[in-house]
Amino acid sequence: MEQLNNCKKLNKISGIIVNYDSAFEGEIEFNKTINKVKKTKISNNYNYIVPGFIDLHCHGGNGFDTMEGVDSIVKMSKYHLIHGTTSILPTTWTNTFEQTYNALIDFNKIKKQNPNILGVHLEGPFINPNKLGAQPNLTQKPSLEFIKKVSELANIKIITIAPELDEMESFIEDLLDLNIKIQFGHSLADYDCCEKYMNKYDIGFTHLYNAMSGNDHRAPGVLSAALSNAKFAEIICDNIHVSKQSIKIAKKCISGLYAITDSINASGLEDGEYLFAKNRIKKENNSVKIIDDGTLAGSIVTMDKTFKNLINMDFSIEEAVELTSYNASRYINNINIGEIKKGFLSNFLVLDKNFNLIDVYLEGNKVNE
């Protein structure tokens, strides 16, 4: 099938091609994969061509939620696809085994049918009940049986856990044996607890700064450990969850920092009241909060907006590409996405000179709605 694909007449597109480490005027020849990238002199074409965005933490969008089952997962993933996310990890929230399992029935089937869906991110349920954020209080003790049964339905790429929980040491080893990326989040762990695992394993961090013990100068916590020693961490860049200055600090400290949306079902909907993770929430002023206590409940940002936010924070366009595609691809070891390079999948975007999204290509096919 791949040979037939490569025999087809190649498509061509030209513009300013941007990777994490370069930007140049050029032309791409492609089908499903990129056949050639060459530098050319172009006239009056100042559109940017950037790698497709990769979002490794996304709960929902356009009224749909991962926990509602595979039909909703497909619809929310398509919503984010037209906003430039060509690779996505639909993300669960803390719930019972039964509801998590039921939400992911037939996941592997839709994964085969939708090349933008890479696997799942389990955010919980093995997190600290005293650092829930917007998650429901349905936390559990570490359970390998939970993970193995869910793994029968879906490829778990990432799991968010709190390392200070009882029985976590052997559980972390079991997760690594299953080739699942481990991230610390929704945690009140101290620095020493985090360091114990970071000295032995590659540990990531979930929505850096948010829902974690901080950088107290006398009692350093999860954030301190991340800024000191992490290779990779995700961060929300919606101009609400984390300040520009804090994002800049994180970028200096963590070479593999990457942006995620942490977007929920209310993304793309009108302002108003909705339900997310068993909480009544209100969407207004570009944010969503739990009505009862004002806690931020994920975000409503999309990756194309995230990219523009990064540019407006004075990151270079190459740095914006690094944060929205390249670093995430390195983290999950996907070696054929995250760059515009010969042999890589033809997952790329066309942006105008003001960084507005024009076209989305997924495996060489234009998928604009």
C-alpha positions in Angstrom: 0.0 0.0 0.0 2.9 2.3 0.8 4.5 1.6 -2.5 1.3 2.5 -4.4 1.1 5.7 -2.4 4.6 6.6 -3.3 3.8 6.0 -7.0 1.2 8.7 -7.1 2.0 12.1 -8.5 3.5 14.1 -5.7 1.8 17.1 -4.3 3.7 20.3 -3.8 3.4 23.3 -1.4 5.7 26.2 -0.9 6.2 28.9 1.7 8.4 29.7 4.7 9.1 26.2 6.2 9.7 26.3 9.9 11.1 23.6 12.1 12.3 23.9 15.7 15.8 24.8 14.6 15.4 26.5 11.2 13.2 28.7 9.0 13.7 29.1 5.2 11.9 29.7 2.0 11.2 26.3 0.5 9.0 23.7 -1.2 7.7 20.4 0.1 6.9 17.4 -2.2 4.6 15.0 -0.5 2.0 12.3 -0.4 1.2 10.5 2.8 4.8 11.1 3.8 7.2 13.9 2.8 9.3 13.0 -0.2 11.5 16.0 -0.4 12.1 19.3 1.3 14.1 21.8 -0.7 15.1 25.5 -0.3 13.8 27.7 -3.1 13.3 31.4 -3.8 9.6 32.1 -3.7 7.8 35.3 -4.7 4.9 36.8 -2.9 4.3 33.7 -0.7 4.9 34.6 2.9 2.7 31.9 4.4 4.4 29.8 7.0 4.4 26.0 6.9 4.9 24.4 10.3 4.6 20.9 11.7 1.2 19.8 12.9 0.5 20.5 16.5 0.8 17.7 19.0 -1.5 17.8 22.1 -0.7 15.2 24.7 -3.3 16.3 27.3 -6.8 17.1 26.0 -10.1 16.2 27.6 -12.6 17.4 25.1 -14.0 20.2 22.9 -17.0 21.4 21.0 -19.3 19.9 23.6 -17.7 16.4 23.6 -15.7 14.7 26.4 -13.3 11.7 26.4 -15.2 10.1 29.2 -18.4 10.0 27.1 -17.1 7.2 24.9 -15.6 6.7 21.5 -18.1 8.6 19.5 -17.4 11.7 21.6 -13.6 11.0 21.4 -13.8 11.0 17.6 -15.8 14.2 17.5 -13.7 16.1 20.0 -10.5 15.0 18.2 -11.9 16.3 14.8 -12.7 19.6 16.5 -9.1 19.9 17.6 -7.8 18.7 14.2 -9.4 21.6 12.4 -7.5 23.8 14.9 -4.2 22.3 13.8 -3.8 19.3 16.2 -2.7 16.5 13.9 -1.7 14.3 16.8 -3.7 14.0 20.0 -4.0 12.0 23.2 -7.6 12.1 24.4 -7.4 12.4 28.2 -9.5 10.8 30.9 -10.2 12.3 34.3 -10.4 10.6 37.7 -13.3 8.2 37.8 -14.2 4.6 38.8 -12.7 1.7 36.9 -16.1 0.8 35.4 -16.7 4.3 33.9 -13.2 4.6 32.7 -13.3 1.2 31.1 -16.7 1.9 29.4 -15.5 5.2 28.0 -12.7 3.5 26.2 -14.5 0.5 24.7 -13.6 0.3 21.0 -10.9 2.9 21.4 -8.3 0.8 19.4 -10.9 0.5 16.6 -11.3 4.3 16.3 -7.5 4.8 16.7 -7.0 2.7 13.5 -9.6 4.8 11.7 -8.4 8.2 12.8 -4.6 8.7 12.4 -4.7 11.9 14.5 -5.4 9.8 17.6 -2.2 8.3 19.0 -3.4 6.7 22.3 -4.8 7.9 25.7 -3.5 9.9 28.6 -4.9 8.7 32.0 -5.1 11.7 34.3 -5.7 9.8 37.5 -7.3 8.1 39.3 -4.1 7.6 41.3 -3.7 11.1 42.4 -3.7 13.0 45.7 -7.3 13.5 47.0 -6.1 16.8 48.6 -4.9 18.2 45.3 -7.8 17.4 43.0 -8.1 20.7 41.1 -11.2 20.2 39.1 -11.1 16.4 39.3 -13.9 14.5 41.2 -13.0 12.9 44.5 -12.9 9.4 43.1 -9.2 8.7 43.7 -8.0 5.2 44.2 -4.9 3.3 45.5 -2.5 2.2 42.7 -3.9 -0.7 40.9 -2.1 -2.7 38.2 -5.2 -4.6 37.5 -6.9 -1.3 36.5 -4.1 -0.5 34.1 -3.9 -3.9 32.5 -7.6 -4.1 31.9 -7.8 -0.6 30.4 -4.7 -1.5 28.3 -6.7 -4.2 26.6 -8.9 -1.5 25.2 -6.6 1.4 24.6 -2.9 2.2 24.2 -2.0 4.1 27.3 0.8 6.5 26.4 0.9 8.6 29.5 -0.4 8.4 33.1 -0.6 11.2 35.6 0.1 10.0 39.2 1.0 11.4 42.6 4.2 9.7 43.7 3.6 10.2 47.5 0.7 7.7 47.5 1.2 4.4 49.4 2.3 1.4 47.3 3.5 3.7 44.5 7.1 2.5 44.2 6.3 -0.9 42.8 3.4 0.5 40.8 5.8 2.9 39.0 8.1 0.0 38.1 5.1 -1.9 36.7 4.0 1.1 34.6 7.5 1.4 33.2 7.5 -2.3 32.3 4.3 -1.6 30.3 6.1 1.2 28.4 3.8 3.9 29.9 5.2 7.4 30.3 4.8 8.6 33.9 4.0 12.1 34.9 3.8 13.6 38.3 0.8 15.8 38.9 -2.2 16.5 41.2 0.4 15.9 43.9 1.6 17.2 47.2 4.9 15.4 47.1 8.0 17.0 48.5 11.3 17.4 46.6 12.9 14.3 48.0 10.1 12.1 47.0 10.2 13.3 43.4 14.0 13.2 43.3 14.0 9.5 44.4 12.2 8.5 41.3 13.8 11.1 39.0 17.2 9.7 39.8 16.2 6.3 38.4 13.5 7.0 35.8 12.5 9.6 33.2 9.6 11.4 34.9 7.5 14.0 33.2 5.2 16.6 34.8 1.6 17.4 34.2 0.4 21.0 33.6 3.5 22.4 35.2 2.8 24.9 38.1 -0.8 23.8 38.4 -2.1 21.3 40.9 1.2 20.5 42.4 3.3 21.4 45.5 5.3 24.5 44.7 8.8 26.0 44.8 8.7 27.1 48.4 12.3 28.1 49.4 12.1 26.2 52.7 9.9 23.3 51.6 10.5 22.5 47.9 7.9 20.4 46.2 7.0 19.0 42.9 7.5 22.2 41.0 11.0 22.6 42.5 11.9 19.1 41.4 10.7 19.7 37.9 12.5 23.0 37.5 15.7 21.5 38.9 15.9 18.2 37.1 13.1 17.5 34.6 13.9 16.7 30.9 10.2 17.0 29.9 7.1 18.7 31.2 3.8 19.9 29.8 2.4 23.4 30.4 -0.8 25.3 29.6 -0.2 28.5 27.6 -3.7 30.1 27.6 -2.6 33.3 29.3 -4.7 32.2 32.3 -3.1 29.2 34.0 0.5 30.3 33.9 2.1 33.7 33.4 4.4 34.6 30.6 7.2 35.1 33.0 6.7 31.6 34.6 6.6 30.0 31.1 9.9 31.7 30.2 11.4 30.4 33.5 10.2 26.9 32.7 11.6 27.0 29.2 15.0 28.0 30.5 15.0 25.1 33.1 13.4 22.3 31.1 14.7 21.6 27.6 11.8 19.4 26.7 9.0 21.7 27.8 5.9 21.4 25.6 2.5 23.0 25.4 -0.8 21.2 25.9 -4.3 22.6 25.9 -5.9 20.7 28.8 -9.0 21.7 26.9 -12.4 20.5 28.1 -15.8 20.0 26.5 -16.7 23.7 26.8 -14.0 24.7 24.3 -15.7 26.1 21.2 -19.1 26.6 22.9 -20.8 29.9 23.9 -20.3 31.3 27.4 -22.6 29.7 29.9 -22.9 26.9 32.4 -21.8 23.3 31.6 -20.9 20.0 33.4 -17.3 18.7 33.4 -15.8 16.0 35.6 -19.0 15.9 37.7 -18.7 19.6 38.4 -20.9 22.5 37.4 -18.7 24.9 35.6 -19.1 28.4 34.1 -17.4 29.5 30.9 -16.7 33.2 30.6 -13.8 35.5 29.8 -11.9 32.8 28.0 -11.8 30.5 31.0 -13.8 27.9 32.8 -14.2 27.7 36.5 -16.1 25.5 39.0 -19.2 27.4 40.0 -19.0 26.4 43.7 -15.5 27.5 44.5 -14.0 29.3 41.5 -11.3 26.6 40.8 -10.0 26.6 37.2 -11.5 23.6 35.4 -9.1 22.9 32.6 -9.0 25.3 29.7 -10.8 26.2 26.5 -7.8 27.0 24.4 -6.9 25.3 21.1 -3.4 24.7 19.8 -3.6 27.3 17.1 -4.4 29.9 19.7 -1.6 28.5 21.9 0.8 29.0 19.0 -0.2 32.6 18.7 0.0 33.1 22.4 3.6 31.9 22.4 4.5 34.3 19.6 2.9 37.1 21.6 5.0 36.1 24.6 8.0 36.9 22.4 9.0 33.4 21.7 10.5 33.0 18.2 8.5 31.1 15.6 11.1 28.3 15.9 10.6 28.2 19.6 6.8 28.1 19.2 7.2 25.1 16.9 9.5 23.4 19.4 6.8 24.0 22.1 3.8 22.9 20.1 5.1 19.9 18.2 8.8 19.0 18.3 9.3 18.4 22.0 6.1 16.5 22.4 7.1 14.1 19.6 10.4 13.5 21.3 8.8 12.8 24.6 6.5 10.1 23.3 9.3 8.8 21.0 7.2 9.3 17.8 10.0 9.6 15.3 7.9 10.5 12.2 6.0 13.5 13.4 7.0 16.9 14.9 9.2 18.0 12.0 9.0 18.8 8.4 11.5 16.4 7.1 12.0 13.8 4.4 10.3 10.5 5.4 8.2 12.0 8.1 4.4 12.0 7.9 2.9 14.8 5.9 1.3 16.4 9.0 1.8 20.1 8.6 -0.1 23.4 8.7 -0.2 26.5 6.7 -0.3 29.8 8.6 -0.6 33.3 7.2 1.9 36.1 8.0 -0.1 36.9 11.2 0.1 33.2 12.3 -3.6 32.5 11.6 -4.4 29.0 10.6 -5.2 28.6 6.9 -4.9 24.9 6.0 -4.4 21.6 7.9 -2.8 18.5 6.3 -3.0 15.1 8.0 -1.0 12.4 6.3 -1.0 14.5 3.1 -4.7 15.1 3.0 -6.2 18.6 3.5 -8.7 18.2 6.3 -10.1 21.7 6.7 -13.7 21.8 7.7 
